[in-house]
Amino acid sequence: MSIYCSTILQQNYFIFQEKIYQPDKGIATGSTISDTIAELFLQHLEQIYIKPLIDTKHILFYTRYIDDILIIYDAEATDHDYLTQYTNTIHNNLQFNPTLQSDDHINFLDPTITRRNTHIEIDIYRKPTTTDTTIHFTSTHPNEHKLAAYRYHITRMLSLPLKTTQQKREWESILHIAQQNGFPPAMIN
């Protein structure tokens, strides 16, 4: 490892309740190189530990967005207890806490994925802590900033394979959020 990387990794300080701490593990929070190092580290672990499970068809589908992972596995070849135990032995400083499907559905990032006998269904997922607060229309922010959240919601609604009733419900939700944040409906339309 280069001297630069070592120096960056050792500059890991933070202040909490007016006290300075230096963690004994991890990478420097806020450093421009931290995200890249974390991504390289995770890709390396995936190549060594996850790829063999994919190659042997124990894992049928694997995707990761930052630190959120979705795994679909062959229940005849393995089970969630084995996968959890296996992944928790990959590295001492990594702890996997799986959320298993419940009633044949699971929330992964923005969608809720529901397993049916012959297909899957997708719907919009909002965390229970979602406040539906955006930059208020009357703020002095540029319109581009004020509309960013709505562009995101509309793009998500149009990109996911939603049924017509789900899309209509999501559109009404977007309009409601906009109204709660002072936007005239014509601006969102």
Secondary structure, 3 states (H helix, E strand, C coil): CCHHHHHHHHCCCEEECCEEECCCCCCCCCCCCHHHHHHHHHHHHHHHHHHHHHHCCCEEEEEEECCEEEEEECCCCCCHHHHHHHHCCCCCCCCCCCCCCECCEEECCCEEEEECCCCEEEEECCCCCCCCCCCCCCCCCCHHHHHHHHHHHHHHHHHCCCCHHHHHHHHHHHHHHHHHCCCCHHHHC
